[in-house]
Amino acid sequence: MRRRLAADAALLLVAAAFLLPLAWLVLASIDNDATLRVSAPGSPTLDNFSAVWTDEITFTPMLNSLLLCGGATILTVACAALAAYPLSRFRSRVVRPYLLTVLFTTCLPITAIMVPVYGLFVQVNLIDTMYGTALFLAASQLPFAIWLMKNFMDGVPVILEEAAWTDGASWPQSLIRVILPLMGPGITVVMIYSFIMMWGNFFVPFMLLLSPEQLPASVSIFTFFGNYGQVVYGQLAAFSILYSTPVLLLYILISRRLGGGFALGGAVKG
């Protein structure tokens, strides 16, 4: 009984650690006199949302984030699928060392490689370009995406591909028409994970994008801490809620596919 009470108390502390910042975010967004303290506003108002609901503060940075992270996510998923296919289907002595090498690259801190990356981008004229930044974001998320995609692809029976080959399908056709449609939940997981990690990435676009009109929302949120003599916590909280909305909508729209699993039972009968 004591162990259960101790476990429940620990879980409540962990839940409070997550809920308190969220409570402050919601309460501060409707309080003109918001501070760092979690307190109910005396007179709730939407003035903070009206103040940040402008093209310069919200719309342009959010559009930049959608273009940057959306394009990088599509590139990451496509490259991860192409890389995971031979790793999943072909047996070789180099597969395991290669996967371990890919896993090792995920351990490298992004700050450790930004200096050479910045120098490379300057030399190849990719600095201050949206597509160049998207390429690097996709490359930084690709190792872990390959691992996830390979594990999901292992769950698709090879017998389905063999049936497609018997009907005259090629390797690319069997990948596109047989494997990937059956990997809907897996591709969804990789897409959500990659998009969320890129959406919250501050350091990479901060280093590689120089023009203010190209900065994504993850960087423009930093201006609330430096443009004025003090931080306007209410507007910061309101912008943070707007900033997190696309990720929540993305998860809600495709969350149904996450619970479906791999419906392969009927595919391998007969």
Phi, psi and omega in degrees: 000316180296321179297320180294319178295320178295320178295318178296321179295320179295319179295323178295322177295318178296317179297320179295324179297330178272325186282328182298313176298323178293321177296318177298320182298315182290314183291320181291331182291339180247022181234119179291335181251039184292143174233192178281354179276144176275107181210149179289137180292143178294317177225097181302141181210158177255018181297327179295320178292321178296326182290325182264352182278064180230165181293319184289322186273320189243305192295310181295312176299322180292320177296319177298320179295318180296317179294316183292307184285324178295313178296318179294325179293316178299317179295320180296314181296318180296313181291323179294322178295317180293325180283326183285335184299305178294329179292331181274327189261332184256134179263123182207157179291339184270354183294310182296312176301323179294318179294322178293324177294319177297319179295324179296324181295335178287343181275348181286126177292140183297331180291336183285339183247001184289328180295307176296326178296318179298316178298321178295317180296325177294319182291324183262012176059041175254357180291141180063037175233139180293317183290326176294317177295322178296321178298317180290321176299318178296318179295324181289332179267349186296318182303309181291327177296324177296317178299312180298313182296321180296318179296319177292323181291332177297336181281352178270120182299138179294335182300331178292320176293320180298323176295322178292322178295324178298327179277004176098009180285146176271177179299311178298323180293320178293327178291314186283320188264341184246304188286305186299320176299329179278351180257027182307308179298321179294316178296323178297317179298314180297320181294314181296314181298313181296316182296317181295317180295322179286324182298323181267007182282119180261318192291318184296305178295331178296326181274324189263342179251128185250328183285131180299328182286350179256356184290136176281175183293332179295336178263321182295336177296338179292338182292340178293344182261352187228343185284338185233173183292334179217163182281131175270093189295326180296313178293324177298317179294319179297316179295323180296322178294316177296324181293326181275350183298313181302322179294318179295318179296320178299315180294319181294320184293325185245011180292335180297328181286339182288333183267357183282332182069188180266105181277076184255358185300312180287340184284336185254010178272158174087000000 
